[in-house]
């Protein structure tokens, strides 16, 4: 790949690369837990982006904590 395409490659930031490499050694169950945690963090981040500091409609931390669990988290 050329230098221009390097900017388009996907992957974790350098500060997270080692953690993601270590996760490749996880059991399927551990990978499922890690995936659920990451999904939760991504949803929390998205809620903050959409609704400002309090999240969607002021849900804040309590709204996230009381949100229904995803299939991966159950």
Z-matrix of the N, CA and C atoms (Angstrom, degrees):
N
C 1 1.446
C 2 1.519 1 109.25
N 3 1.321 2 115.72 1 146.20
C 4 1.446 3 120.64 2 178.97
C 5 1.511 4 111.63 3 -81.60
N 6 1.311 5 115.01 4 173.82
C 7 1.461 6 120.53 5 -178.48
C 8 1.523 7 111.69 6 -62.75
N 9 1.315 8 117.43 7 -35.11
C 10 1.466 9 120.46 8 -178.49
C 11 1.522 10 111.48 9 -66.71
N 12 1.328 11 118.47 10 -33.66
C 13 1.457 12 120.39 11 -177.64
C 14 1.520 13 112.14 12 -79.00
N 15 1.326 14 118.62 13 -14.75
C 16 1.465 15 120.57 14 179.04
C 17 1.518 16 111.51 15 -61.20
N 18 1.329 17 117.67 16 -33.37
C 19 1.448 18 121.02 17 179.95
C 20 1.525 19 111.98 18 -69.02
N 21 1.324 20 118.08 19 -20.52
C 22 1.450 21 121.85 20 -176.44
C 23 1.526 22 112.74 21 -93.16
N 24 1.339 23 117.93 22 -7.88
C 25 1.452 24 120.38 23 -178.84
C 26 1.524 25 110.15 24 -68.79
N 27 1.335 26 115.00 25 144.04
C 28 1.455 27 120.23 26 177.94
C 29 1.517 28 109.10 27 -100.89
N 30 1.294 29 114.59 28 150.54
C 31 1.454 30 120.90 29 178.08
C 32 1.507 31 108.26 30 161.55
N 33 1.331 32 116.01 31 168.94
C 34 1.461 33 118.85 32 -179.11
C 35 1.526 34 111.35 33 -69.83
N 36 1.327 35 114.80 34 153.97
C 37 1.454 36 119.76 35 172.36
C 38 1.518 37 108.67 36 -58.40
N 39 1.304 38 116.02 37 158.27
C 40 1.462 39 120.82 38 -178.12
C 41 1.527 40 112.18 39 -55.60
N 42 1.337 41 117.61 40 -36.64
C 43 1.463 42 119.73 41 -177.66
C 44 1.528 43 113.07 42 -71.48
N 45 1.330 44 118.42 43 -14.19
C 46 1.463 45 121.42 44 177.78
C 47 1.532 46 113.22 45 -109.50
N 48 1.303 47 116.71 46 -7.27
C 49 1.465 48 120.72 47 -174.44
C 50 1.537 49 112.39 48 -57.27
N 51 1.324 50 118.00 49 -44.16
C 52 1.465 51 120.43 50 -178.05
C 53 1.526 52 111.62 51 -65.15
N 54 1.333 53 116.66 52 -38.49
C 55 1.457 54 119.42 53 178.61
C 56 1.523 55 111.27 54 -64.63
N 57 1.322 56 116.70 55 -41.87
C 58 1.468 57 119.55 56 179.23
C 59 1.524 58 111.16 57 -68.55
N 60 1.320 59 117.24 58 -35.88
C 61 1.466 60 119.42 59 175.98
C 62 1.521 61 110.39 60 -64.22
N 63 1.335 62 117.26 61 -40.12
C 64 1.464 63 120.74 62 178.91
C 65 1.525 64 110.66 63 -63.99
N 66 1.331 65 117.84 64 -34.16
C 67 1.459 66 121.20 65 -179.41
C 68 1.526 67 112.41 66 -66.59
N 69 1.318 68 117.69 67 -18.33
C 70 1.466 69 119.00 68 177.88
C 71 1.525 70 111.11 69 -66.17
N 72 1.321 71 117.17 70 -17.15
C 73 1.463 72 122.20 71 179.15
C 74 1.535 73 112.17 72 -89.80
N 75 1.335 74 117.83 73 -6.29
C 76 1.464 75 122.22 74 -177.28
C 77 1.524 76 110.96 75 -65.79
N 78 1.327 77 114.06 76 154.31
C 79 1.465 78 120.01 77 170.58
C 80 1.528 79 108.01 78 -71.41
N 81 1.331 80 118.47 79 164.06
C 82 1.465 81 119.68 80 177.05
C 83 1.531 82 112.62 81 -55.95
N 84 1.324 83 117.13 82 -37.72
C 85 1.467 84 120.38 83 179.25
C 86 1.527 85 111.10 84 -66.02
N 87 1.333 86 117.09 85 -42.85
C 88 1.462 87 120.99 86 178.66
C 89 1.527 88 110.77 87 -65.07
N 90 1.328 89 116.79 88 -37.88
C 91 1.464 90 120.31 89 176.99
C 92 1.522 91 110.94 90 -63.80
N 93 1.337 92 116.87 91 -37.84
C 94 1.460 93 120.51 92 178.90
C 95 1.528 94 110.48 93 -64.33
N 96 1.328 95 117.24 94 -41.41
C 97 1.465 96 121.08 95 178.27
C 98 1.527 97 109.90 96 -64.53
N 99 1.336 98 117.31 97 -45.94
C 100 1.464 99 121.09 98 179.57
C 101 1.520 100 110.73 99 -60.73
N 102 1.322 101 116.85 100 -41.34
C 103 1.467 102 121.41 101 179.24
C 104 1.528 103 110.33 102 -62.84
N 105 1.340 104 117.16 103 -42.35
C 106 1.466 105 120.92 104 179.88
C 107 1.524 106 111.09 105 -65.38
N 108 1.327 107 117.09 106 -40.05
C 109 1.470 108 120.42 107 178.43
C 110 1.526 109 110.22 108 -64.27
N 111 1.325 110 117.09 109 -46.06
C 112 1.463 111 120.71 110 178.91
C 113 1.521 112 111.16 111 -62.50
N 114 1.331 113 117.09 112 -41.21
C 115 1.464 114 120.67 113 178.73
C 116 1.526 115 110.28 114 -60.84
N 117 1.325 116 116.40 115 -42.85
C 118 1.457 117 120.61 116 178.26
C 119 1.520 118 112.52 117 -62.07
N 120 1.327 119 116.44 118 -42.81
C 121 1.464 120 120.23 119 177.68
C 122 1.520 121 111.68 120 -63.92
N 123 1.326 122 116.61 121 -39.61
C 124 1.461 123 120.19 122 179.02
C 125 1.526 124 111.28 123 -66.68
N 126 1.331 125 117.02 124 -39.96
C 127 1.465 126 120.36 125 177.72
C 128 1.531 127 110.84 126 -65.58
N 129 1.325 128 116.93 127 -40.94
C 130 1.460 129 121.15 128 178.31
C 131 1.528 130 110.57 129 -62.73
N 132 1.322 131 116.07 130 -42.00
C 133 1.467 132 120.59 131 178.08
C 134 1.527 133 110.72 132 -63.28
N 135 1.335 134 116.41 133 -44.22
C 136 1.470 135 120.59 134 179.79
C 137 1.518 136 110.87 135 -62.57
N 138 1.322 137 117.17 136 -40.13
C 139 1.462 138 120.47 137 179.55
C 140 1.519 139 110.57 138 -62.64
N 141 1.307 140 117.02 139 -40.65
C 142 1.461 141 120.28 140 178.04
C 143 1.523 142 110.92 141 -65.90
N 144 1.324 143 116.87 142 -38.01
C 145 1.465 144 120.93 143 179.54
C 146 1.527 145 110.66 144 -63.41
N 147 1.327 146 117.03 145 -42.47
C 148 1.459 147 121.65 146 -175.99
C 149 1.515 148 112.75 147 -74.06
N 150 1.317 149 116.57 148 -40.89
C 151 1.449 150 119.07 149 -171.22
C 152 1.509 151 115.61 150 -113.75
N 153 1.308 152 118.53 151 11.12
C 154 1.456 153 120.16 152 -179.39
C 155 1.519 154 111.14 153 79.42
N 156 1.327 155 117.47 154 -159.26
C 157 1.464 156 122.23 155 -173.32
C 158 1.523 157 114.15 156 -57.95
N 159 1.314 158 118.03 157 -33.70
C 160 1.464 159 120.61 158 -178.12
C 161 1.510 160 114.20 159 -89.44
N 162 1.314 161 118.71 160 -2.72
C 163 1.454 162 121.07 161 -178.17
C 164 1.518 163 111.13 162 81.49
N 165 1.310 164 116.78 163 -165.56
C 166 1.458 165 122.86 164 -177.42
C 167 1.522 166 109.18 165 -65.39
N 168 1.321 167 115.88 166 123.86
C 169 1.470 168 123.37 167 177.74
C 170 1.518 169 112.00 168 49.10
N 171 1.347 170 116.83 169 36.26
C 172 1.452 171 120.87 170 177.27
C 173 1.517 172 113.78 171 70.96
N 174 1.337 173 117.15 172 24.25
C 175 1.464 174 119.92 173 -177.01
C 176 1.520 175 111.62 174 -61.73
N 177 1.319 176 117.22 175 -39.21
C 178 1.459 177 120.84 176 177.88
C 179 1.514 178 112.59 177 56.36
N 180 1.327 179 116.26 178 -158.93
C 181 1.458 180 121.62 179 -177.96
C 182 1.529 181 111.56 180 -64.48
N 183 1.332 182 117.75 181 -39.98
C 184 1.467 183 120.64 182 -178.24
C 185 1.520 184 110.80 183 -63.82
N 186 1.335 185 116.85 184 -39.56
C 187 1.460 186 120.34 185 179.51
C 188 1.511 187 111.80 186 -64.68
N 189 1.313 188 116.92 187 -39.58
C 190 1.465 189 120.36 188 178.63
C 191 1.524 190 109.50 189 -68.38
N 192 1.338 191 117.07 190 -43.28
C 193 1.460 192 120.75 191 -178.18
C 194 1.525 193 111.51 192 -63.82
N 195 1.325 194 117.26 193 -32.07
C 196 1.457 195 120.96 194 -177.20
C 197 1.527 196 113.18 195 -95.09
N 198 1.326 197 117.16 196 2.20
C 199 1.460 198 120.70 197 -179.27
C 200 1.527 199 109.93 198 -68.13
N 201 1.327 200 117.32 199 151.78
C 202 1.471 201 119.73 200 178.40
C 203 1.522 202 110.64 201 -61.77
N 204 1.320 203 116.63 202 144.72
C 205 1.454 204 121.72 203 179.49
C 206 1.525 205 109.87 204 -76.09
N 207 1.340 206 115.20 205 146.49
C 208 1.460 207 119.67 206 175.39
C 209 1.521 208 108.75 207 -77.41
N 210 1.302 209 117.05 208 167.11
C 211 1.460 210 121.62 209 179.49
C 212 1.524 211 110.73 210 -59.24
N 213 1.347 212 117.84 211 -36.20
C 214 1.461 213 121.49 212 -179.40
C 215 1.517 214 111.68 213 -68.68
N 216 1.329 215 117.32 214 -28.19
C 217 1.465 216 121.10 215 -175.44
C 218 1.531 217 112.06 216 -88.66
N 219 1.320 218 117.96 217 -8.82
C 220 1.470 219 119.72 218 -176.40
C 221 1.500 220 111.99 219 -85.89
